[in-house]
Amino acid sequence: MKKNLYLIMLLLSSLIYAQKLGNINSGEVLTYRIHYGILNAGTATLTAVKTNYQNQPHLHVKGAGRTTGIVRTFFKVEDVYESYISQETGLPSYYIRNVQEGSYSQHLHTAFNHNNQTLVLTDKKNPANGSKTIKSVKDVQDMLSAFYYLRSLDSSELKVGTVKNLNIWIDDEMFPFQLRVAGVENVRTKFGTINCLKIIPLVKSGRVFREKEGVTLWVSNDRNHIPISIKAELAVGSLKADLNQYQNVKYPLAFRK
């Protein structure tokens, strides 16, 4: 279950790369309900607030995930992720992962230096380990900054058949990630029906997923490009996350009853 909840947070936060963050309102909140089969497994919330970091304008984004209901009685999860994203470049300057998952915990901080393509990783849980400098790649994203990739892309860059490639820093490792715009579909939600882009992330099959394209994401087909629903066919069962609440989005969402 821990791996499955972590996966949903990854998918929610690896969908998008923001170049200027112009279509993100300060105070935007997106909340998702996570289901594992018929069980209400947890929630994930993403918030965005404009701020300054090292005297430069940034967007401070925060993702929080937790188990709920019966799942929480046997496995408690309290995960917090934070990223400070430059409003000038759309790239992350600082990233925090602070998680409590059952008896497991981790607290990592990452500072990015995009000029010389390095990053500094600090283990806050084990200060004796100190910090280490790691070679990075051009335009690397973290797990949260990646969430804003599609949101600032022009609609002409998200035509059916388009493929986008990213490099995402997760915990202490770099992951190549690919997204393919597979089509356009109407999706039913608690708010009504909304037209969406159907996007398929390319994932590794085997231990977790049934197949390479076992994950499907539906993103609002408008200037918000908000993830509306995610479905993952796992090696055992399926996982689904749906938009449950939203506040302060820049453009109205065109739900139809």
C-alpha positions in Angstrom: 0.0 0.0 0.0 2.8 2.4 0.8 4.3 2.0 -2.7 0.9 2.5 -4.3 0.2 5.8 -2.4 3.7 7.0 -3.2 3.0 6.2 -6.8 -0.1 8.3 -6.9 1.8 11.3 -5.4 4.5 10.7 -8.0 2.0 10.7 -10.9 0.2 13.7 -9.6 3.4 15.6 -9.3 5.2 14.3 -12.4 2.7 15.4 -15.0 3.7 18.9 -15.7 6.7 21.5 -16.2 6.0 25.2 -15.7 7.9 27.6 -17.8 6.6 30.9 -16.5 3.9 29.8 -14.0 1.6 32.6 -15.4 -1.5 30.5 -15.3 -1.2 29.5 -11.6 -3.0 31.6 -9.1 -1.4 32.2 -5.7 -3.7 30.3 -3.3 -4.7 27.6 -5.8 -5.7 24.3 -4.0 -6.3 20.9 -5.7 -7.5 18.0 -3.6 -7.7 14.4 -4.8 -9.5 11.3 -3.4 -7.5 8.1 -3.8 -9.2 4.7 -4.2 -7.6 1.2 -4.1 -10.2 -1.0 -5.6 -13.4 -0.3 -3.6 -11.5 1.2 -0.6 -11.1 4.9 0.1 -7.3 4.7 0.5 -6.3 8.4 1.1 -6.2 12.0 -0.1 -3.6 14.1 -1.8 -3.6 17.9 -1.7 -1.6 20.4 -3.8 -1.3 24.1 -2.9 0.6 26.9 -4.6 1.5 30.3 -3.1 3.7 33.0 -4.6 6.7 33.9 -2.4 10.4 35.0 -2.5 13.3 32.5 -2.2 16.8 33.9 -2.0 15.4 37.3 -2.9 13.9 36.0 -6.2 10.2 35.5 -7.0 9.2 31.9 -6.7 6.1 29.7 -6.4 6.1 27.7 -3.2 4.1 24.5 -3.9 3.3 21.9 -1.3 1.9 18.4 -1.7 0.5 16.5 1.2 -0.7 12.8 1.1 -2.3 10.8 3.9 -4.2 7.5 4.3 -7.8 7.7 5.5 -10.6 5.5 6.7 -10.0 1.8 7.2 -6.6 1.9 5.5 -5.3 4.3 8.1 -6.2 1.9 10.9 -3.5 -0.5 9.7 -1.1 1.7 7.8 -0.7 5.4 8.7 0.8 7.7 6.1 1.6 11.4 6.5 3.7 12.6 3.6 4.7 16.2 2.8 6.6 17.5 -0.3 7.6 21.1 -0.9 9.2 22.8 -3.9 10.3 26.4 -4.5 10.1 27.0 -8.3 11.6 30.0 -10.0 9.0 32.2 -11.7 11.6 33.3 -14.1 12.8 29.9 -15.4 10.1 27.5 -14.2 12.8 25.3 -12.7 13.0 24.2 -9.0 15.5 25.9 -6.7 14.8 23.9 -3.5 12.9 20.6 -2.8 11.8 18.9 0.4 10.6 15.4 1.0 9.4 14.7 4.6 7.5 11.5 4.9 6.1 9.2 7.7 4.9 5.9 6.4 4.1 3.3 9.1 7.5 2.7 10.9 9.4 4.3 7.9 10.4 7.9 7.8 12.6 10.1 5.6 13.5 13.8 5.5 15.5 14.9 2.5 16.3 18.5 1.3 17.7 19.2 -2.2 19.2 22.4 -3.5 19.5 22.8 -7.2 22.2 24.6 -9.1 21.0 24.7 -12.7 24.0 26.8 -13.9 26.5 24.0 -13.4 24.0 21.1 -13.4 24.6 19.9 -9.9 22.4 19.5 -6.8 23.2 19.2 -3.1 21.3 16.5 -1.1 21.0 16.8 2.7 19.6 14.1 4.9 17.8 16.0 7.7 16.8 12.9 9.5 20.5 11.8 9.8 22.5 15.0 10.1 25.7 13.0 10.7 25.6 11.9 7.1 26.1 15.6 6.0 25.4 16.8 2.5 26.6 15.5 -0.8 26.9 17.1 -4.2 25.5 15.1 -7.1 25.9 15.6 -10.8 22.5 16.5 -12.4 21.2 17.1 -15.9 19.9 20.1 -17.9 16.5 21.4 -16.8 15.9 18.7 -14.2 12.6 18.9 -12.3 11.7 17.7 -8.9 8.6 15.7 -8.0 6.4 18.8 -7.5 7.8 21.3 -10.0 7.2 18.7 -12.7 3.5 18.9 -11.9 3.4 22.3 -13.7 4.9 21.2 -17.0 1.8 20.8 -19.1 0.0 23.6 -17.3 2.0 26.3 -18.9 2.3 24.7 -22.4 0.4 26.2 -25.3 -2.4 24.0 -26.6 -0.5 23.7 -29.9 2.2 21.8 -27.9 -0.4 19.3 -26.6 -1.9 17.9 -29.8 -2.8 14.3 -30.0 0.3 12.3 -30.6 2.6 14.7 -28.9 5.4 13.1 -26.7 7.1 15.0 -23.9 10.3 13.8 -22.1 11.4 14.9 -18.6 14.1 14.1 -16.1 12.7 14.1 -12.6 14.6 14.0 -9.3 12.9 11.8 -6.8 14.4 11.3 -3.3 18.0 10.6 -4.2 17.7 9.4 -7.8 17.1 10.7 -11.3 14.2 9.2 -13.3 13.6 9.7 -17.0 9.9 10.1 -17.7 7.8 10.3 -20.9 4.3 11.5 -21.5 2.2 10.9 -24.6 -1.0 12.7 -25.5 -3.2 9.8 -26.6 -6.5 11.5 -27.4 -9.4 13.6 -26.2 -12.3 12.3 -24.0 -15.2 13.5 -21.9 -14.8 12.5 -18.3 -17.6 12.3 -15.7 -16.8 13.7 -12.3 -18.7 14.7 -9.1 -18.9 18.2 -10.6 -20.2 17.2 -14.0 -18.6 16.1 -17.3 -15.5 17.9 -18.6 -13.5 17.6 -21.8 -10.1 16.2 -21.1 -6.8 15.4 -22.8 -6.0 11.7 -22.3 -2.3 11.4 -21.4 -0.4 8.1 -21.0 2.9 8.2 -19.0 5.4 5.6 -20.1 6.2 3.5 -17.0 8.3 0.4 -16.3 6.3 -2.8 -16.3 6.9 -5.7 -14.0 7.0 -5.3 -10.2 4.3 -2.6 -9.9 2.5 -2.1 -13.2 0.9 -4.8 -15.4 2.3 -3.2 -18.5 4.3 -0.2 -19.8 1.2 1.9 -20.5 -0.7 0.8 -17.5 -1.3 4.4 -16.3 -3.8 6.8 -17.8 -4.2 10.5 -16.9 -7.1 12.8 -17.9 -6.2 16.5 -17.9 -8.7 19.3 -18.4 -8.6 20.4 -22.0 -8.4 24.1 -21.3 -5.8 26.7 -20.1 -5.7 25.2 -16.6 -4.6 21.7 -17.7 -5.6 20.4 -14.3 -5.4 16.6 -13.7 -9.0 15.4 -13.3 -8.5 11.7 -12.9 -5.7 9.1 -12.9 -6.1 5.3 -13.2 -3.2 2.9 -12.7 -3.5 -0.8 -13.5 -1.2 -2.4 -10.9 0.3 -5.9 -10.8 -2.3 -6.6 -8.1 -5.5 -4.5 -8.4 -6.0 -1.0 -9.6 -5.5 2.5 -8.1 -7.6 5.6 -9.0 -7.4 9.2 -8.0 -10.1 11.8 -8.8 -10.3 15.5 -8.3 -12.4 16.0 -5.2 -12.1 19.8 -4.5 -10.5 22.8 -6.2 -10.1 26.5 -5.2 -8.7 29.6 -6.8 -7.9 28.1 -10.2 -7.1 30.9 -12.7 -9.6 29.9 -15.4 -13.2 28.6 -14.9 -13.5 24.8 -15.3 -16.1 24.0 -17.9 -18.0 21.2 -16.2 -21.3 20.3 -17.9 -24.2 18.6 -15.9 
